[in-house]
Amino acid sequence: MPKNKGKGGKNRKRGKNEADDEKRELVFKEDGQEYAQVTRMLGNGRCEAMCIDGTKRLCHIRGKMHKKVWIAAGDIVLVGLRDYQDDKADVILKYMNDEARLLKAYGEIPDHVRLNEGVVDEEDAAAHDDYIQFEDEDIDKI
């Protein structure tokens, strides 16, 4: 009979509960790092983010966070900038909602950045504004 050498399947790996996320120290940006808001997820461990300095960058989610920390559109992340590629960056850390509010209160993130909401593109906003207002005379003609 074959000897079982494994320790279990994917459910065992999924069941690990890391309790260090509860109360962690707030991490501020350093040289070569920038705050960013995720605009959309691209798949394959990548996302598109709008950095606070006004640059849209293609961000790569590091392996330590991949499949462990879930990132969605609208989340505030800390990205590491690349010296050799200005249009690409690496996601270092995802801020929880309360941490992002603290960063905004400290003035690290400007006031025009909206937290706790999905990011609305300009095309989507224009699509929702297309409505027609009818007058009462137009309804009578129908």
The first five atom37 places (N, CA, C, CB, O) and aatype in JSON, in Angstrom:
{
  "aatype": [12, 14, 11, 2, 11, 7, 11, 7, 7, 11, 2, 1, 11, 1, 7, 11, 2, 6, 0, 3, 3, 6, 11, 1, 6, 10, 19, 13, 11, 6, 3, 7, 5, 6, 18, 0, 5, 19, 16, 1, 12, 10, 7, 2, 7, 1, 4, 6, 0, 12, 4, 9, 3, 7, 16, 11, 1, 10, 4, 8, 9, 1, 7, 11, 12, 8, 11, 11, 19, 17, 9, 0, 0, 7, 3, 9, 19, 10, 19, 7, 10, 1, 3, 18, 5, 3, 3, 11, 0, 3, 19, 9, 10, 11, 18, 12, 2, 3, 6, 0, 1, 10, 10, 11, 0, 18, 7, 6, 9, 14, 3, 8, 19, 1, 10, 2, 6, 7, 19, 19, 3, 6, 6, 3, 0, 0, 0, 8, 3, 3, 18, 9, 5, 13, 6, 3, 6, 3, 9, 3, 11, 9],
  "atom_mask": [
    [1, 1, 1, 1, 1],
    [1, 1, 1, 1, 1],
    [1, 1, 1, 1, 1],
    [1, 1, 1, 1, 1],
    [1, 1, 1, 1, 1],
    [1, 1, 1, 0, 1],
    [1, 1, 1, 1, 1],
    [1, 1, 1, 0, 1],
    [1, 1, 1, 0, 1],
    [1, 1, 1, 1, 1],
    [1, 1, 1, 1, 1],
    [1, 1, 1, 1, 1],
    [1, 1, 1, 1, 1],
    [1, 1, 1, 1, 1],
    [1, 1, 1, 0, 1],
    [1, 1, 1, 1, 1],
    [1, 1, 1, 1, 1],
    [1, 1, 1, 1, 1],
    [1, 1, 1, 1, 1],
    [1, 1, 1, 1, 1],
    [1, 1, 1, 1, 1],
    [1, 1, 1, 1, 1],
    [1, 1, 1, 1, 1],
    [1, 1, 1, 1, 1],
    [1, 1, 1, 1, 1],
    [1, 1, 1, 1, 1],
    [1, 1, 1, 1, 1],
    [1, 1, 1, 1, 1],
    [1, 1, 1, 1, 1],
    [1, 1, 1, 1, 1],
    [1, 1, 1, 1, 1],
    [1, 1, 1, 0, 1],
    [1, 1, 1, 1, 1],
    [1, 1, 1, 1, 1],
    [1, 1, 1, 1, 1],
    [1, 1, 1, 1, 1],
    [1, 1, 1, 1, 1],
    [1, 1, 1, 1, 1],
    [1, 1, 1, 1, 1],
    [1, 1, 1, 1, 1],
    [1, 1, 1, 1, 1],
    [1, 1, 1, 1, 1],
    [1, 1, 1, 0, 1],
    [1, 1, 1, 1, 1],
    [1, 1, 1, 0, 1],
    [1, 1, 1, 1, 1],
    [1, 1, 1, 1, 1],
    [1, 1, 1, 1, 1],
    [1, 1, 1, 1, 1],
    [1, 1, 1, 1, 1],
    [1, 1, 1, 1, 1],
    [1, 1, 1, 1, 1],
    [1, 1, 1, 1, 1],
    [1, 1, 1, 0, 1],
    [1, 1, 1, 1, 1],
    [1, 1, 1, 1, 1],
    [1, 1, 1, 1, 1],
    [1, 1, 1, 1, 1],
    [1, 1, 1, 1, 1],
    [1, 1, 1, 1, 1],
    [1, 1, 1, 1, 1],
    [1, 1, 1, 1, 1],
    [1, 1, 1, 0, 1],
    [1, 1, 1, 1, 1],
    [1, 1, 1, 1, 1],
    [1, 1, 1, 1, 1],
    [1, 1, 1, 1, 1],
    [1, 1, 1, 1, 1],
    [1, 1, 1, 1, 1],
    [1, 1, 1, 1, 1],
    [1, 1, 1, 1, 1],
    [1, 1, 1, 1, 1],
    [1, 1, 1, 1, 1],
    [1, 1, 1, 0, 1],
    [1, 1, 1, 1, 1],
    [1, 1, 1, 1, 1],
    [1, 1, 1, 1, 1],
    [1, 1, 1, 1, 1],
    [1, 1, 1, 1, 1],
    [1, 1, 1, 0, 1],
    [1, 1, 1, 1, 1],
    [1, 1, 1, 1, 1],
    [1, 1, 1, 1, 1],
    [1, 1, 1, 1, 1],
    [1, 1, 1, 1, 1],
    [1, 1, 1, 1, 1],
    [1, 1, 1, 1, 1],
    [1, 1, 1, 1, 1],
    [1, 1, 1, 1, 1],
    [1, 1, 1, 1, 1],
    [1, 1, 1, 1, 1],
    [1, 1, 1, 1, 1],
    [1, 1, 1, 1, 1],
    [1, 1, 1, 1, 1],
    [1, 1, 1, 1, 1],
    [1, 1, 1, 1, 1],
    [1, 1, 1, 1, 1],
    [1, 1, 1, 1, 1],
    [1, 1, 1, 1, 1],
    [1, 1, 1, 1, 1],
    [1, 1, 1, 1, 1],
    [1, 1, 1, 1, 1],
    [1, 1, 1, 1, 1],
    [1, 1, 1, 1, 1],
    [1, 1, 1, 1, 1],
    [1, 1, 1, 1, 1],
    [1, 1, 1, 0, 1],
    [1, 1, 1, 1, 1],
    [1, 1, 1, 1, 1],
    [1, 1, 1, 1, 1],
    [1, 1, 1, 1, 1],
    [1, 1, 1, 1, 1],
    [1, 1, 1, 1, 1],
    [1, 1, 1, 1, 1],
    [1, 1, 1, 1, 1],
    [1, 1, 1, 1, 1],
    [1, 1, 1, 1, 1],
    [1, 1, 1, 0, 1],
    [1, 1, 1, 1, 1],
    [1, 1, 1, 1, 1],
    [1, 1, 1, 1, 1],
    [1, 1, 1, 1, 1],
    [1, 1, 1, 1, 1],
    [1, 1, 1, 1, 1],
    [1, 1, 1, 1, 1],
    [1, 1, 1, 1, 1],
    [1, 1, 1, 1, 1],
    [1, 1, 1, 1, 1],
    [1, 1, 1, 1, 1],
    [1, 1, 1, 1, 1],
    [1, 1, 1, 1, 1],
    [1, 1, 1, 1, 1],
    [1, 1, 1, 1, 1],
    [1, 1, 1, 1, 1],
    [1, 1, 1, 1, 1],
    [1, 1, 1, 1, 1],
    [1, 1, 1, 1, 1],
    [1, 1, 1, 1, 1],
    [1, 1, 1, 1, 1],
    [1, 1, 1, 1, 1],
    [1, 1, 1, 1, 1],
    [1, 1, 1, 1, 1]
  ],
  "atom_positions": [
    [[0.84, -1.18, 0.0], [0.0, 0.0, 0.0], [0.88, 1.24, 0.0], [-0.96, 0.0, 1.22], [1.94, 1.26, 0.63]],
    [[0.44, 2.29, -0.71], [1.24, 3.52, -0.72], [1.17, 4.24, 0.62], [0.77, 4.46, -1.84], [0.16, 4.19, 1.33]],
    [[2.25, 4.88, 0.93], [2.31, 5.6, 2.2], [1.9, 7.05, 1.97], [3.75, 5.53, 2.81], [2.4, 7.71, 1.06]],
    [[0.98, 7.53, 2.79], [0.53, 8.91, 2.65], [1.56, 9.84, 3.29], [-0.87, 9.11, 3.31], [1.85, 9.75, 4.48]],
    [[2.1, 10.73, 2.48], [3.12, 11.63, 2.99], [2.61, 13.06, 3.16], [4.31, 11.64, 2.07], [3.22, 13.87, 3.86]],
    [[1.47, 13.36, 2.53], [0.96, 14.73, 2.59], [0.28, 15.03, 3.92], [0.0, 0.0, 0.0], [0.02, 14.13, 4.72]],
    [[0.0, 16.28, 4.13], [-0.65, 16.7, 5.37], [-2.1, 17.1, 5.15], [0.11, 17.87, 5.99], [-2.77, 17.52, 6.09]],
    [[-2.61, 16.97, 3.92], [-3.99, 17.32, 3.66], [-4.1, 18.14, 2.4], [0.0, 0.0, 0.0], [-3.1, 18.4, 1.72]],
    [[-5.31, 18.53, 2.08], [-5.56, 19.23, 0.83], [-5.66, 20.73, 1.01], [0.0, 0.0, 0.0], [-5.11, 21.3, 1.96]],
    [[-6.37, 21.36, 0.07], [-6.43, 22.82, 0.05], [-7.26, 23.37, 1.2], [-7.01, 23.29, -1.27], [-7.05, 24.51, 1.61]],
    [[-8.19, 22.59, 1.74], [-8.99, 23.08, 2.85], [-8.14, 23.26, 4.1], [-10.14, 22.13, 3.13], [-8.42, 24.15, 4.91]],
    [[-7.12, 22.45, 4.27], [-6.22, 22.61, 5.4], [-5.44, 23.91, 5.26], [-5.27, 21.41, 5.51], [-5.23, 24.63, 6.24]],
    [[-5.0, 24.19, 4.05], [-4.25, 25.42, 3.82], [-5.15, 26.64, 4.0], [-3.64, 25.43, 2.41], [-4.7, 27.67, 4.51]],
    [[-6.4, 26.53, 3.6], [-7.34, 27.64, 3.71], [-7.71, 27.9, 5.16], [-8.59, 27.35, 2.89], [-8.04, 29.03, 5.52]],
    [[-7.66, 26.87, 6.01], [-8.11, 26.98, 7.38], [-7.18, 27.73, 8.3], [0.0, 0.0, 0.0], [-7.55, 28.0, 9.44]],
    [[-5.98, 28.08, 7.86], [-5.06, 28.81, 8.72], [-5.62, 30.19, 9.0], [-3.66, 28.9, 8.09], [-5.94, 30.94, 8.07]],
    [[-5.74, 30.52, 10.26], [-6.27, 31.83, 10.63], [-5.12, 32.64, 11.24], [-7.48, 31.71, 11.63], [-4.63, 32.32, 12.33]],
    [[-4.71, 33.65, 10.54], [-3.61, 34.46, 11.03], [-4.19, 35.6, 11.84], [-2.72, 34.99, 9.87], [-4.89, 36.46, 11.3]],
    [[-3.91, 35.61, 13.13], [-4.52, 36.56, 14.05], [-3.73, 37.87, 14.15], [-4.66, 35.94, 15.41], [-4.09, 38.73, 14.96]],
    [[-2.67, 38.04, 13.36], [-1.87, 39.25, 13.48], [-2.53, 40.44, 12.78], [-0.49, 39.02, 12.9], [-2.01, 41.56, 12.86]],
    [[-3.67, 40.23, 12.09], [-4.35, 41.32, 11.4], [-5.23, 42.17, 12.32], [-5.18, 40.77, 10.27], [-5.65, 43.26, 11.94]],
    [[-5.51, 41.66, 13.55], [-6.46, 42.35, 14.4], [-5.99, 43.75, 14.78], [-6.7, 41.53, 15.66], [-6.64, 44.73, 14.4]],
    [[-4.91, 43.87, 15.48], [-4.38, 45.18, 15.88], [-2.93, 45.23, 15.48], [-4.55, 45.42, 17.41], [-2.06, 44.7, 16.17]],
    [[-2.67, 45.88, 14.37], [-1.3, 46.02, 13.93], [-0.94, 47.5, 13.89], [-1.08, 45.36, 12.56], [-1.81, 48.37, 13.82]],
    [[0.33, 47.76, 13.92], [0.81, 49.13, 13.93], [0.61, 49.75, 12.56], [2.29, 49.2, 14.34], [0.78, 49.08, 11.54]],
    [[0.24, 51.03, 12.53], [0.01, 51.73, 11.28], [1.34, 51.98, 10.58], [-0.76, 53.06, 11.52], [2.27, 52.55, 11.17]],
    [[1.42, 51.55, 9.33], [2.66, 51.68, 8.56], [2.54, 52.89, 7.63], [2.97, 50.38, 7.74], [1.6, 52.98, 6.84]],
    [[3.49, 53.82, 7.73], [3.52, 54.98, 6.86], [4.48, 54.74, 5.72], [3.92, 56.25, 7.64], [5.32, 53.84, 5.78]],
    [[4.35, 55.55, 4.66], [5.2, 55.37, 3.49], [6.61, 55.87, 3.78], [4.61, 56.09, 2.27], [6.82, 56.77, 4.59]],
    [[7.58, 55.27, 3.08], [8.98, 55.66, 3.18], [9.44, 56.1, 1.8], [9.87, 54.5, 3.73], [8.63, 56.24, 0.89]],
    [[10.75, 56.33, 1.64], [11.29, 56.68, 0.34], [11.1, 55.52, -0.62], [12.78, 57.07, 0.44], [11.36, 54.37, -0.27]],
    [[10.64, 55.82, -1.82], [10.42, 54.79, -2.82], [9.09, 54.09, -2.69], [0.0, 0.0, 0.0], [8.85, 53.08, -3.36]],
    [[8.2, 54.61, -1.83], [6.88, 54.03, -1.65], [5.84, 55.12, -1.84], [6.75, 53.37, -0.25], [6.13, 56.31, -1.72]],
    [[4.61, 54.7, -2.14], [3.52, 55.65, -2.38], [2.21, 54.99, -2.0], [3.5, 56.13, -3.87], [2.06, 53.78, -2.09]],
    [[1.24, 55.81, -1.56], [-0.11, 55.32, -1.31], [-0.86, 55.29, -2.65], [-0.87, 56.22, -0.26], [-0.62, 56.12, -3.53]],
    [[-1.76, 54.32, -2.79], [-2.52, 54.21, -4.03], [-3.9, 53.63, -3.72], [-1.77, 53.32, -5.07], [-4.1, 52.96, -2.71]],
    [[-4.84, 53.92, -4.62], [-6.18, 53.34, -4.53], [-6.38, 52.46, -5.74], [-7.28, 54.45, -4.44], [-6.18, 52.89, -6.88]],
    [[-6.79, 51.22, -5.51], [-6.96, 50.25, -6.58], [-8.17, 50.66, -7.42], [-7.13, 48.81, -6.02], [-9.26, 50.83, -6.89]],
    [[-7.96, 50.82, -8.72], [-9.07, 51.17, -9.61], [-9.75, 49.94, -10.17], [-8.58, 52.06, -10.74], [-10.98, 49.89, -10.27]],
    [[-8.97, 48.93, -10.55], [-9.58, 47.68, -11.01], [-8.59, 46.54, -10.89], [-10.07, 47.81, -12.47], [-7.37, 46.73, -10.93]],
    [[-9.16, 45.33, -10.73], [-8.35, 44.13, -10.64], [-8.22, 43.54, -12.04], [-8.98, 43.09, -9.65], [-9.18, 43.48, -12.8]],
    [[-7.01, 43.11, -12.37], [-6.75, 42.59, -13.71], [-6.61, 41.08, -13.75], [-5.51, 43.22, -14.26], [-6.66, 40.49, -14.83]],
    [[-6.42, 40.44, -12.62], [-6.2, 39.01, -12.58], [-4.72, 38.71, -12.67], [0.0, 0.0, 0.0], [-3.91, 39.59, -12.96]],
    [[-4.37, 37.46, -12.44], [-2.99, 36.98, -12.5], [-2.09, 37.74, -11.52], [-2.45, 37.14, -13.93], [-0.91, 37.97, -11.8]],
    [[-2.65, 38.12, -10.36], [-1.86, 38.8, -9.34], [-1.5, 40.23, -9.69], [0.0, 0.0, 0.0], [-0.51, 40.77, -9.2]],
    [[-2.32, 40.87, -10.54], [-2.03, 42.24, -10.93], [-3.27, 43.1, -10.74], [-1.54, 42.31, -12.39], [-4.4, 42.6, -10.74]],
    [[-3.05, 44.4, -10.59], [-4.15, 45.34, -10.49], [-3.7, 46.69, -11.04], [-4.63, 45.48, -9.02], [-2.51, 46.96, -11.2]],
    [[-4.68, 47.52, -11.32], [-4.4, 48.87, -11.79], [-4.74, 49.81, -10.64], [-5.21, 49.22, -13.1], [-5.83, 49.73, -10.07]],
    [[-3.81, 50.7, -10.29], [-4.02, 51.58, -9.15], [-3.67, 53.01, -9.51], [-3.17, 51.12, -7.96], [-2.76, 53.28, -10.3]],
    [[-4.42, 53.93, -8.92], [-4.17, 55.36, -9.08], [-3.42, 55.82, -7.85], [-5.5, 56.17, -9.28], [-3.95, 55.82, -6.75]],
    [[-2.16, 56.21, -8.06], [-1.33, 56.64, -6.94], [-1.71, 58.05, -6.52], [0.17, 56.57, -7.32], [-2.31, 58.8, -7.28]],
    [[-1.35, 58.4, -5.3], [-1.68, 59.71, -4.76], [-0.93, 60.81, -5.51], [-1.35, 59.77, -3.26], [-1.4, 61.95, -5.56]],
    [[0.21, 60.49, -6.09], [0.96, 61.5, -6.85], [0.35, 61.76, -8.23], [2.41, 61.06, -7.01], [0.88, 62.57, -9.0]],
    [[-0.76, 61.09, -8.56], [-1.48, 61.36, -9.81], [-1.13, 60.44, -10.95], [0.0, 0.0, 0.0], [-1.6, 60.66, -12.07]],
    [[-0.31, 59.43, -10.73], [0.1, 58.5, -11.78], [-0.69, 57.2, -11.68], [1.62, 58.22, -11.7], [-0.85, 56.65, -10.59]],
    [[-1.19, 56.71, -12.82], [-1.87, 55.42, -12.86], [-0.81, 54.36, -13.14], [-3.01, 55.39, -13.97], [-0.07, 54.45, -14.12]],
    [[-0.73, 53.36, -12.27], [0.33, 52.35, -12.38], [-0.26, 50.94, -12.41], [1.32, 52.48, -11.22], [-1.31, 50.67, -11.83]],
    [[0.44, 50.06, -13.1], [0.13, 48.64, -13.1], [0.87, 48.03, -11.92], [0.52, 47.95, -14.46], [2.1, 48.08, -11.86]],
    [[0.13, 47.45, -10.98], [0.74, 46.96, -9.74], [0.71, 45.44, -9.7], [0.01, 47.53, -8.51], [-0.26, 44.8, -10.13]],
    [[1.78, 44.88, -9.19], [1.94, 43.44, -9.03], [1.78, 43.1, -7.56], [3.33, 42.96, -9.56], [2.44, 43.71, -6.71]],
    [[0.9, 42.14, -7.24], [0.68, 41.74, -5.85], [1.75, 40.74, -5.47], [-0.75, 41.14, -5.66], [1.91, 39.71, -6.13]],
    [[2.47, 41.03, -4.42], [3.6, 40.17, -4.03], [3.11, 38.8, -3.57], [4.41, 40.83, -2.92], [1.96, 38.64, -3.16]],
    [[4.0, 37.83, -3.66], [3.64, 36.44, -3.39], [3.18, 36.18, -1.97], [0.0, 0.0, 0.0], [2.35, 35.3, -1.75]],
    [[3.69, 36.94, -1.0], [3.28, 36.75, 0.39], [1.82, 37.12, 0.59], [4.16, 37.59, 1.31], [1.15, 36.57, 1.47]],
    [[1.32, 38.03, -0.21], [-0.08, 38.46, -0.1], [-1.0, 37.69, -1.02], [-0.18, 39.94, -0.39], [-2.21, 37.65, -0.79]],
    [[-0.46, 37.08, -2.05], [-1.25, 36.42, -3.08], [-2.07, 35.28, -2.47], [-0.35, 35.89, -4.21], [-1.49, 34.41, -1.81]],
    [[-3.37, 35.27, -2.66], [-4.33, 34.29, -2.15], [-4.48, 34.3, -0.64], [-3.94, 32.92, -2.6], [-5.14, 33.43, -0.08]],
    [[-3.87, 35.26, 0.04], [-4.03, 35.37, 1.49], [-4.71, 36.68, 1.87], [-2.67, 35.28, 2.19], [-5.58, 36.7, 2.74]],
    [[-4.33, 37.77, 1.21], [-4.94, 39.07, 1.44], [-5.74, 39.42, 0.2], [-3.86, 40.18, 1.77], [-5.18, 39.54, -0.89]],
    [[-7.04, 39.58, 0.37], [-7.9, 39.84, -0.78], [-8.0, 41.34, -1.02], [-9.3, 39.23, -0.57], [-8.36, 42.11, -0.13]],
    [[-7.67, 41.74, -2.23], [-7.7, 43.14, -2.62], [-8.82, 43.33, -3.62], [-6.32, 43.58, -3.22], [-8.99, 42.54, -4.55]],
    [[-9.6, 44.4, -3.43], [-10.71, 44.7, -4.34], [-10.57, 46.14, -4.81], [-12.09, 44.48, -3.64], [-9.76, 46.9, -4.29]],
    [[-11.36, 46.5, -5.8], [-11.35, 47.87, -6.32], [-11.81, 48.82, -5.23], [-12.25, 48.0, -7.58], [-12.8, 48.56, -4.55]],
    [[-11.09, 49.93, -5.06], [-11.41, 50.91, -4.04], [-10.56, 50.8, -2.8], [0.0, 0.0, 0.0], [-10.6, 51.7, -1.96]],
    [[-9.79, 49.73, -2.65], [-8.95, 49.56, -1.47], [-7.74, 50.49, -1.53], [-8.51, 48.11, -1.33], [-7.24, 50.79, -2.61]],
    [[-7.29, 50.92, -0.37], [-6.07, 51.73, -0.26], [-4.92, 50.79, 0.03], [-6.21, 52.83, 0.87], [-4.97, 49.98, 0.96]],
    [[-3.86, 50.9, -0.78], [-2.7, 50.03, -0.64], [-1.43, 50.88, -0.61], [-2.63, 48.99, -1.8], [-1.42, 52.04, -1.03]],
    [[-0.37, 50.27, -0.1], [0.95, 50.88, -0.13], [1.74, 50.17, -1.22], [1.68, 50.78, 1.27], [1.88, 48.95, -1.19]],
    [[2.26, 50.93, -2.17], [3.0, 50.33, -3.29], [4.45, 50.77, -3.24], [2.36, 50.71, -4.64], [4.77, 51.89, -2.84]],
    [[5.32, 49.86, -3.65], [6.74, 50.17, -3.78], [7.02, 50.55, -5.22], [0.0, 0.0, 0.0], [6.74, 49.78, -6.14]],
    [[7.59, 51.73, -5.42], [7.87, 52.21, -6.77], [9.13, 51.55, -7.3], [8.02, 53.74, -6.79], [10.03, 51.19, -6.53]],
    [[9.19, 51.39, -8.6], [10.36, 50.8, -9.25], [11.24, 51.91, -9.82], [9.94, 49.8, -10.37], [10.74, 52.88, -10.38]],
    [[12.56, 51.74, -9.67], [13.5, 52.73, -10.19], [13.54, 52.71, -11.71], [14.9, 52.49, -9.63], [13.69, 53.76, -12.34]],
    [[13.4, 51.54, -12.28], [13.6, 51.36, -13.72], [12.29, 51.39, -14.52], [14.3, 50.06, -13.97], [12.35, 51.47, -15.74]],
    [[11.13, 51.33, -13.86], [9.83, 51.38, -14.56], [8.89, 52.29, -13.76], [9.21, 49.94, -14.72], [8.44, 51.93, -12.68]],
    [[8.62, 53.47, -14.31], [7.77, 54.4, -13.57], [6.29, 54.04, -13.65], [7.97, 55.81, -14.1], [5.51, 54.43, -12.78]],
    [[5.89, 53.29, -14.68], [4.48, 52.96, -14.84], [4.09, 51.65, -14.17], [4.14, 52.89, -16.31], [2.95, 51.19, -14.31]],
    [[5.02, 51.03, -13.42], [4.73, 49.78, -12.71], [5.16, 49.9, -11.26], [5.43, 48.58, -13.39], [6.09, 50.65, -10.93]],
    [[4.48, 49.15, -10.38], [4.79, 49.18, -8.95], [4.44, 47.82, -8.35], [4.02, 50.33, -8.23], [3.85, 46.97, -9.01]],
    [[4.82, 47.64, -7.09], [4.56, 46.39, -6.38], [3.73, 46.69, -5.14], [5.89, 45.68, -6.0], [4.07, 47.59, -4.37]],
    [[2.64, 45.93, -4.94], [1.79, 46.12, -3.76], [2.51, 45.52, -2.56], [0.38, 45.48, -3.96], [2.83, 44.34, -2.54]],
    [[2.75, 46.35, -1.55], [3.46, 45.91, -0.35], [2.48, 45.57, 0.76], [4.43, 46.99, 0.12], [2.67, 44.59, 1.47]],
    [[1.43, 46.4, 0.91], [0.54, 46.27, 2.06], [-0.84, 46.77, 1.7], [1.1, 47.05, 3.27], [-0.99, 47.76, 0.98]],
    [[-1.85, 46.08, 2.21], [-3.23, 46.56, 2.05], [-3.68, 47.12, 3.39], [-4.2, 45.41, 1.57], [-3.52, 46.48, 4.43]],
    [[-4.23, 48.34, 3.36], [-4.73, 48.96, 4.58], [-6.17, 48.55, 4.81], [-4.61, 50.48, 4.5], [-6.97, 48.51, 3.88]],
    [[-6.49, 48.24, 6.07], [-7.88, 47.98, 6.45], [-8.65, 49.29, 6.4], [-7.96, 47.32, 7.87], [-8.05, 50.36, 6.29]],
    [[-9.98, 49.22, 6.49], [-10.8, 50.42, 6.38], [-10.5, 51.44, 7.48], [-12.28, 50.05, 6.43], [-10.41, 52.64, 7.22]],
    [[-10.33, 50.96, 8.72], [-10.04, 51.9, 9.8], [-8.65, 52.5, 9.67], [-10.19, 51.2, 11.15], [-8.44, 53.65, 10.05]],
    [[-7.69, 51.73, 9.15], [-6.35, 52.26, 8.93], [-6.36, 53.33, 7.84], [-5.38, 51.13, 8.57], [-5.65, 54.33, 7.94]],
    [[-7.15, 53.11, 6.8], [-7.24, 54.09, 5.72], [-7.87, 55.39, 6.23], [-8.06, 53.53, 4.54], [-7.46, 56.48, 5.83]],
    [[-8.87, 55.27, 7.11], [-9.47, 56.48, 7.7], [-8.46, 57.22, 8.56], [-10.7, 56.11, 8.53], [-8.45, 58.45, 8.57]],
    [[-7.62, 56.5, 9.29], [-6.58, 57.14, 10.09], [-5.57, 57.87, 9.21], [-5.87, 56.11, 10.97], [-5.14, 58.98, 9.53]],
    [[-5.18, 57.24, 8.11], [-4.24, 57.89, 7.18], [-4.85, 59.18, 6.63], [-3.88, 56.93, 6.01], [-4.14, 60.18, 6.47]],
    [[-6.13, 59.16, 6.34], [-6.79, 60.36, 5.84], [-6.86, 61.43, 6.93], [-8.2, 60.02, 5.33], [-6.7, 62.62, 6.64]],
    [[-7.09, 61.01, 8.16], [-7.15, 61.96, 9.27], [-5.78, 62.58, 9.54], [-7.68, 61.28, 10.53], [-5.7, 63.75, 9.92]],
    [[-4.71, 61.82, 9.36], [-3.36, 62.33, 9.57], [-2.89, 63.22, 8.42], [-2.39, 61.18, 9.75], [-1.85, 63.87, 8.52]],
    [[-3.64, 63.24, 7.32], [-3.26, 64.06, 6.19], [-2.31, 63.38, 5.22], [0.0, 0.0, 0.0], [-1.77, 64.02, 4.33]],
    [[-2.1, 62.08, 5.38], [-1.24, 61.33, 4.46], [-1.94, 61.14, 3.11], [-0.85, 59.96, 5.07], [-1.3, 61.16, 2.06]],
    [[-3.26, 60.95, 3.17], [-4.06, 60.78, 1.95], [-4.9, 62.04, 1.79], [-4.98, 59.49, 2.03], [-5.51, 62.48, 2.76]],
    [[-4.94, 62.65, 0.59], [-5.72, 63.88, 0.41], [-7.22, 63.66, 0.58], [-5.44, 64.47, -0.96], [-7.7, 62.53, 0.55]],
    [[-7.94, 64.75, 0.76], [-9.37, 64.67, 1.06], [-10.21, 64.24, -0.14], [-9.86, 65.99, 1.56], [-11.32, 63.73, 0.04]],
    [[-9.71, 64.44, -1.37], [-10.53, 64.1, -2.54], [-10.62, 62.6, -2.77], [-9.96, 64.77, -3.77], [-11.44, 62.16, -3.57]],
    [[-9.8, 61.8, -2.09], [-9.85, 60.34, -2.24], [-11.03, 59.83, -1.42], [-8.51, 59.66, -1.78], [-11.12, 60.09, -0.22]],
    [[-11.93, 59.08, -2.08], [-13.1, 58.54, -1.4], [-12.79, 57.14, -0.91], [-14.33, 58.54, -2.32], [-12.34, 56.29, -1.66]],
    [[-13.05, 56.92, 0.38], [-12.79, 55.62, 1.0], [-14.07, 54.81, 1.08], [-12.18, 55.8, 2.4], [-15.18, 55.35, 0.99]],
    [[-13.92, 53.5, 1.25], [-15.02, 52.57, 1.49], [-16.03, 52.53, 0.36], [-15.71, 52.92, 2.76], [-17.2, 52.21, 0.6]],
    [[-15.62, 52.86, -0.85], [-16.51, 52.81, -1.99], [-15.76, 52.19, -3.16], [-17.06, 54.22, -2.36], [-14.53, 52.28, -3.24]],
    [[-16.49, 51.56, -4.05], [-15.88, 51.11, -5.29], [-15.52, 52.31, -6.14], [0.0, 0.0, 0.0], [-16.21, 53.34, -6.09]],
    [[-14.48, 52.2, -6.89], [-14.05, 53.33, -7.71], [-14.95, 53.43, -8.92], [-12.57, 53.17, -8.14], [-15.21, 52.43, -9.6]],
    [[-15.43, 54.63, -9.21], [-16.32, 54.86, -10.34], [-15.49, 55.51, -11.45], [-17.54, 55.76, -9.94], [-14.92, 56.58, -11.26]],
    [[-15.45, 54.86, -12.59], [-14.74, 55.43, -13.74], [-15.57, 56.56, -14.33], [-14.45, 54.35, -14.81], [-16.76, 56.68, -14.06]],
    [[-14.92, 57.39, -15.15], [-15.62, 58.5, -15.78], [-16.67, 57.99, -16.77], [-14.64, 59.42, -16.49], [-17.73, 58.6, -16.9]],
    [[-16.38, 56.88, -17.45], [-17.34, 56.34, -18.41], [-18.58, 55.83, -17.7], [-16.69, 55.21, -19.22], [-19.7, 56.02, -18.2]],
    [[-18.41, 55.18, -16.53], [-19.55, 54.67, -15.79], [-20.39, 55.81, -15.25], [-19.09, 53.76, -14.66], [-21.62, 55.73, -15.25]],
    [[-19.74, 56.87, -14.78], [-20.48, 58.01, -14.24], [-21.29, 58.69, -15.34], [-19.51, 59.02, -13.59], [-22.42, 59.13, -15.1]],
    [[-20.74, 58.78, -16.53], [-21.46, 59.4, -17.64], [-22.65, 58.52, -18.06], [-20.52, 59.63, -18.84], [-23.68, 59.05, -18.46]],
    [[-22.52, 57.22, -17.97], [-23.6, 56.33, -18.36], [-24.79, 56.45, -17.42], [-23.1, 54.88, -18.39], [-25.93, 56.31, -17.85]],
    [[-24.54, 56.72, -16.13], [-25.63, 56.84, -15.17], [-26.33, 58.19, -15.25], [-25.1, 56.62, -13.76], [-27.45, 58.33, -14.77]],
    [[-25.7, 59.19, -15.86], [-26.29, 60.52, -15.95], [-27.19, 60.68, -17.16], [-25.21, 61.56, -15.97], [-27.76, 61.76, -17.35]],
    [[-27.33, 59.68, -18.0], [-28.15, 59.77, -19.2], [-29.61, 59.51, -18.85], [-27.66, 58.78, -20.28], [-30.05, 58.36, -18.81]],
    [[-30.34, 60.56, -18.62], [-31.77, 60.41, -18.39], [-32.47, 61.54, -19.13], [-32.11, 60.43, -16.86], [-31.89, 62.58, -19.42]],
    [[-33.73, 61.29, -19.42], [-34.52, 62.25, -20.18], [-35.67, 62.7, -19.3], [-35.04, 61.64, -21.53], [-36.35, 61.89, -18.68]],
    [[-35.87, 64.0, -19.25], [-36.97, 64.54, -18.47], [-38.07, 64.95, -19.42], [-36.5, 65.73, -17.59], [-37.85, 65.77, -20.31]],
    [[-39.26, 64.38, -19.24], [-40.39, 64.66, -20.09], [-41.26, 65.74, -19.45], [-41.2, 63.38, -20.34], [-41.38, 65.84, -18.23]],
    [[-41.85, 66.53, -20.29], [-42.83, 67.51, -19.82], [-44.21, 66.85, -19.84], [-42.82, 68.8, -20.71], [-44.39, 65.8, -20.46]],
    [[-45.16, 67.45, -19.16], [-46.49, 66.88, -19.08], [-47.17, 66.83, -20.45], [-47.34, 67.69, -18.12], [-47.96, 65.92, -20.72]],
    [[-46.85, 67.8, -21.34], [-47.45, 67.81, -22.67], [-47.0, 66.61, -23.49], [-47.1, 69.12, -23.4], [-47.76, 66.08, -24.29]],
    [[-45.73, 66.19, -23.29], [-45.22, 65.04, -24.05], [-45.93, 63.77, -23.66], [-43.72, 64.88, -23.82], [-46.14, 62.9, -24.5]],
    [[-46.32, 63.63, -22.41], [-46.99, 62.41, -21.94], [-48.4, 62.35, -22.52], [-47.04, 62.36, -20.39], [-48.88, 61.27, -22.85]],
    [[-49.06, 63.5, -22.65], [-50.41, 63.51, -23.2], [-50.43, 63.1, -24.66], [-51.02, 64.88, -23.05], [-51.42, 62.53, -25.12]],
    [[-49.36, 63.36, -25.4], [-49.31, 63.02, -26.82], [-49.15, 61.52, -27.06], [-48.19, 63.77, -27.48], [-49.46, 61.04, -28.15]],
    [[-48.67, 60.8, -26.07], [-48.38, 59.37, -26.26], [-49.62, 58.53, -26.23], [-47.42, 58.88, -25.21], [-49.55, 57.31, -26.37]]
  ]
}
